[in-house]
Amino acid sequence: MSASLGSLQFKIIDGLKIRYATSEAATGHPILLLGTWPESIYTYLPTWDVFTALGPVVAVDLPGFGRSEGRPGIMAPEAMGDFIPHILAAFRLRQPHAVGPDIGTPSLLYAAANHPELFKSMIIGGGATDPSDIGDILEELVNAPSIDPFRNMTGAQFVRGAVQNLKNYDLPDYVLEDYLASYKGDRFLQSVAFVRHYPQALPRLATRLSAINTPCEIIAGKFDPYVPVSNAEGLHRGLPKSKLDILDCGHFAWEDAAAEYGRLASDWIQDGYARL
């Protein structure tokens, strides 16, 4: 496991200050990694060496998540999907393999639906695709009549509660500090706006899955308390070109089952996607 993502930097993309990390590789498969919630691009620390061994990597905190600047109009799955081509243009990425678990899943799917030739393949999963089939605090945040009951919840409380789901990964202190800093102050409630769009955005997305021909590797945690495996199974049924793997872990498969996640991702990016 890498001890660092290297030097984290910022770039202005479509008027927003976006945080990113890159690898030094000059050849191989270009790979885009999208940060998760309530985490950041440090979510890929356990698999960084795996991805960077495959080719040039760009890891990005999506707008309003991690340490990237956001704005209200972009905090919804389809709007986020339409921002992703700006990321590819800013880093001159042509048809990368895109990795986006968690909030990255609906964002990438919308991006692929609206821009069919954008990606070589996608690795998704652990992200809600059915707003009626979610659990725990995520269900409360998505389906509560109002966000008012959560105004007294701090980002620190939300982050610490979420990462308690990690059972096999010893989260480094500096990574936890980054997660906490990512959602301090108003940033937590601002980030919640994204999932509050799920009741409208996810049913619309479901109607478009059959037209997405980008090969997809779907990886889910068997014991995910927030996004049950049935979401991944629904994606597998709905997407024309998909493969499903269910790992023996909770929500944060990319950290809690990093060795298996990395192996699946490596096999997929090298040639697995081409076999569908």
C-alpha positions in Angstrom: 0.0 0.0 0.0 1.3 3.5 -0.9 2.0 5.8 2.0 1.0 8.8 0.0 -0.8 10.0 -3.1 2.1 12.3 -3.7 1.7 16.1 -4.0 -1.9 17.1 -3.9 -2.6 20.2 -6.1 -5.5 22.4 -7.2 -6.6 23.4 -10.7 -9.4 25.8 -11.8 -11.9 23.8 -13.8 -15.1 25.4 -15.1 -14.5 28.2 -12.6 -14.1 25.9 -9.6 -11.0 25.2 -7.6 -10.6 21.4 -7.8 -8.2 19.3 -5.9 -6.4 16.5 -7.6 -3.4 14.1 -7.5 -1.6 12.6 -10.4 0.9 9.8 -11.0 4.2 10.0 -12.8 3.5 7.3 -15.4 3.7 8.4 -19.0 2.4 5.3 -20.7 -0.3 2.7 -20.1 -4.0 3.0 -19.6 -5.2 6.5 -18.5 -7.3 6.2 -15.4 -9.6 8.7 -13.7 -10.4 8.2 -10.0 -13.3 10.1 -8.4 -13.3 10.7 -4.6 -16.0 9.3 -2.4 -18.4 10.8 0.3 -17.8 11.6 3.2 -14.2 11.0 2.3 -11.9 12.4 -0.4 -9.4 11.2 -3.0 -7.5 9.7 -0.1 -10.0 6.9 -0.3 -7.6 5.5 -3.0 -4.6 5.4 -0.7 -4.8 1.5 -0.3 -5.1 1.0 -4.0 -2.9 3.8 -5.3 0.0 1.6 -6.2 -2.3 -0.8 -8.1 -3.8 1.9 -10.3 -0.5 3.8 -10.9 1.2 0.6 -12.0 -1.4 0.4 -14.9 -0.8 3.9 -16.3 -1.3 7.6 -15.9 -3.7 8.4 -13.0 -5.7 11.5 -12.2 -7.6 11.4 -8.9 -10.1 14.2 -8.4 -12.3 15.4 -5.6 -15.6 16.1 -7.3 -17.0 19.7 -6.8 -18.4 20.2 -3.3 -16.7 17.0 -2.0 -13.3 16.4 -0.5 -11.4 19.6 -0.6 -12.8 20.8 -4.0 -14.8 24.0 -4.3 -18.5 23.5 -5.2 -21.5 25.5 -6.2 -25.2 24.8 -5.7 -26.1 24.2 -9.4 -23.7 21.3 -9.7 -24.7 19.3 -6.5 -26.9 16.8 -8.3 -26.0 13.5 -10.1 -26.8 14.7 -13.7 -25.2 18.1 -13.2 -22.1 16.4 -11.8 -22.1 14.0 -14.7 -22.0 17.0 -17.0 -19.1 18.4 -15.1 -16.9 15.3 -15.6 -16.1 16.1 -19.3 -14.6 19.4 -18.1 -12.3 17.3 -15.8 -11.2 15.2 -18.8 -10.6 18.2 -20.9 -8.6 20.0 -18.1 -6.2 17.0 -17.8 -6.3 16.0 -21.5 -7.7 12.6 -20.7 -9.0 10.8 -23.8 -11.3 7.8 -23.1 -9.9 6.9 -19.7 -11.0 4.1 -17.5 -13.1 5.8 -14.9 -13.4 4.6 -11.3 -16.2 6.1 -9.3 -17.7 4.2 -6.4 -20.2 5.8 -4.0 -21.3 9.3 -5.3 -19.2 8.7 -8.4 -21.5 5.9 -9.5 -24.6 8.0 -10.5 -22.3 10.8 -11.7 -20.4 8.5 -14.1 -23.5 6.8 -15.3 -25.1 10.1 -16.2 -21.8 11.2 -17.8 -21.8 8.0 -19.9 -25.5 8.4 -20.8 -25.0 12.0 -22.0 -21.6 11.5 -23.6 -21.5 7.9 -25.0 -17.8 7.9 -26.1 -16.4 9.5 -23.0 -14.9 6.4 -21.2 -13.1 3.3 -22.2 -14.8 1.6 -19.3 -16.1 2.3 -15.8 -15.7 0.7 -12.3 -18.7 1.6 -10.2 -20.7 0.3 -7.3 -21.4 1.2 -3.6 -23.5 4.0 -5.0 -27.3 4.3 -4.7 -29.3 3.8 -7.8 -32.7 3.2 -6.2 -33.8 5.8 -3.6 -36.3 3.4 -2.1 -33.6 0.8 -1.5 -31.1 2.5 0.9 -30.5 2.3 4.6 -29.2 3.8 7.8 -28.3 7.5 7.8 -28.3 7.7 4.0 -32.0 6.8 3.9 -32.7 9.5 6.4 -30.8 12.2 4.6 -32.3 11.3 1.2 -35.9 10.8 2.1 -36.6 13.1 5.1 -39.2 15.7 4.2 -36.8 18.5 5.2 -33.1 18.9 5.8 -33.9 20.8 9.0 -33.5 17.9 11.4 -29.8 17.5 10.3 -28.8 21.1 10.8 -27.4 20.3 14.2 -25.3 17.4 12.9 -21.7 18.4 12.3 -19.6 17.1 9.4 -17.3 15.6 12.0 -20.1 13.5 13.5 -21.2 12.3 10.1 -17.6 11.4 9.0 -16.8 9.6 12.2 -20.1 7.7 12.1 -19.6 6.6 8.5 -16.0 5.4 8.9 -17.0 3.2 11.8 -18.2 0.9 9.1 -14.5 0.2 8.3 -13.7 -3.1 9.9 -10.5 -4.3 8.1 -8.7 -1.0 7.3 -6.8 1.0 9.8 -7.5 4.5 8.7 -4.4 6.6 9.0 -4.8 9.7 11.3 -3.8 12.1 8.5 -6.4 10.6 6.2 -9.1 10.9 8.8 -8.1 14.6 9.4 -8.5 15.2 5.6 -12.0 13.7 5.7 -12.9 15.8 8.7 -11.6 19.0 7.1 -13.4 18.2 3.9 -16.9 18.5 5.6 -16.3 21.0 8.3 -18.6 24.0 8.7 -21.2 24.4 6.1 -19.6 21.9 3.7 -21.4 19.0 5.2 -24.9 20.3 4.6 -23.8 21.6 1.2 -22.7 18.1 0.3 -26.0 16.6 1.4 -27.7 18.5 -1.3 -26.3 16.0 -3.8 -28.1 13.0 -2.3 -31.3 15.0 -1.7 -31.7 14.9 -5.5 -31.8 11.1 -5.5 -35.6 10.7 -5.4 -35.9 12.5 -8.7 -32.5 11.8 -10.3 -32.2 8.1 -9.8 -35.5 7.0 -11.4 -34.6 9.1 -14.4 -31.2 7.4 -14.5 -32.8 4.0 -14.3 -34.7 4.6 -17.6 -31.3 5.3 -19.4 -29.2 2.4 -18.2 -30.1 0.2 -21.2 -28.6 2.8 -23.6 -25.2 2.9 -21.8 -22.9 0.7 -23.8 -19.7 1.5 -21.8 -18.4 -1.7 -20.2 -18.9 -1.6 -16.4 -17.3 -3.5 -13.6 -19.7 -3.2 -10.6 -18.1 -3.9 -7.2 -20.2 -3.9 -4.0 -19.9 -4.8 -0.3 -22.1 -7.7 0.8 -22.7 -6.0 4.2 -23.2 -2.4 3.1 -25.6 -0.8 5.5 -26.1 2.3 3.4 -26.4 1.0 -0.2 -27.6 -2.7 -0.2 -26.2 -5.1 -2.8 -29.6 -5.1 -4.5 -28.6 -1.7 -6.0 -25.6 -3.3 -7.6 -27.7 -6.2 -8.8 -30.2 -3.8 -10.4 -27.3 -2.1 -12.2 -26.1 -5.4 -13.4 -29.5 -6.2 -14.8 -30.0 -2.8 -16.4 -26.6 -2.2 -18.0 -26.0 -4.0 -21.4 -22.3 -4.6 -20.7 -21.6 -5.2 -17.0 -19.8 -7.6 -14.6 -20.8 -7.9 -10.9 -18.5 -8.8 -8.0 -19.7 -8.8 -4.4 -17.0 -8.6 -1.8 -17.1 -9.7 1.9 -17.1 -6.3 3.4 -19.3 -3.3 4.2 -19.8 0.0 2.3 -16.2 1.1 1.8 -15.0 -1.9 -0.4 -12.3 0.2 -2.0 -10.6 0.5 1.5 -12.0 -2.3 3.6 -11.3 -5.0 0.9 -8.6 -3.1 -0.9 -6.5 -6.1 -2.0 -9.5 -7.8 -3.7 -10.8 -4.5 -5.0 -7.4 -3.7 -6.5 -7.1 -7.1 -8.1 -10.5 -6.9 -9.7 -9.8 -3.3 -10.9 -6.4 -4.3 -12.3 -7.8 -7.4 -14.2 -10.6 -5.3 -15.5 -8.5 -2.4 -16.8 -5.9 -4.6 -18.4 -8.3 -6.7 -20.5 -11.4 -7.6 -18.6 -13.5 -4.8 -20.0 -12.8 -5.9 -23.5 -14.3 -9.4 -22.9 -17.8 -8.1 -22.5 
